[in-house]
Amino acid sequence: MREDFRILIVCTANIVRSPMAEVIAKAMLRSSSYPILVTSAGTRARAGHPMAPHALTTLRNLGLDGSAHHARPLDNALVSDADLILTMETEHRGSAVTMEPAAMHKTFTLLEFAHLTGGRNLRHKSDTIGRAHAVVRAVAGRRGAPARRHPVEIADPYGGPPEEYDRCAREMGASLSRVLGELLGPR
C-alpha cells in the first residue's frame, strides 16, 4: 500500500469546478500532516488552459490562489492512480468508470459521497491511510441503500455571473469539509 491517499476531482473542462474544489481541498488540508494528495482533471479538458477568470476571482475572494492551475484531460492513468474520485456530475462519474470499470467502487459525485458519509459516524478507529480506504469501502457499500432524494450534481457556473461561482465554491467547500472530515477522522 502507498504511503499517501490520492483524491482526483473531475469536471468537464477542468477550468472551473474541479480546480476550484482542488484549491479549496488543499487549503483545508494545509494544517494536516495526513498524506492526502488532491488533483483534478476534466472529461473534455484542453490541456494547459488556465482557470476561468471568475473562478480565479472567487478563489481570490476566499484568500486562495488558483493562478498556477493548468487544465488536464482525464485519462486511464489518473483514474487508476486515484484512491477516491469525486466528480461534479453523474456524467463525469460515468466517464471515469467507462475508462476503468474497476474504479466504480471509488468513484462518486462529490455531493453523493458527502451525503453518504454525513452524520453516519462510520466508526473507523485510526486516522491513517487505512481509515481513508475503509471509509471509501463503507461509502461504496451504502451506495445502493434506500435514502431520501438529494441532489447529486454541482451545477456548472461557467458563463454565469460571479455570484454563481461564489455559490458553487460554497457548495463544494461544505461538501469537501464533510468528506475530508470523514476521511481524516476525529481531530
Secondary structure, 3 states (H helix, E strand, C coil): CCCCEEEEEEECCCCCHHHHHHHHHHHHHCCCCCCEEEEEEECCCCCCCCCCHHHHHHHHHCCCCCCCCCCCECCHHHHHHCCEEEECCHHHHHHHHHHCHHHHHHEEEHHHHHHHHCCCCCCCCCCCHHHHHHHHHHHHHHCCCCCCCCCCCCCCCCCCCHHHHHHHHHHHHHHHHHHHHHHHCCC
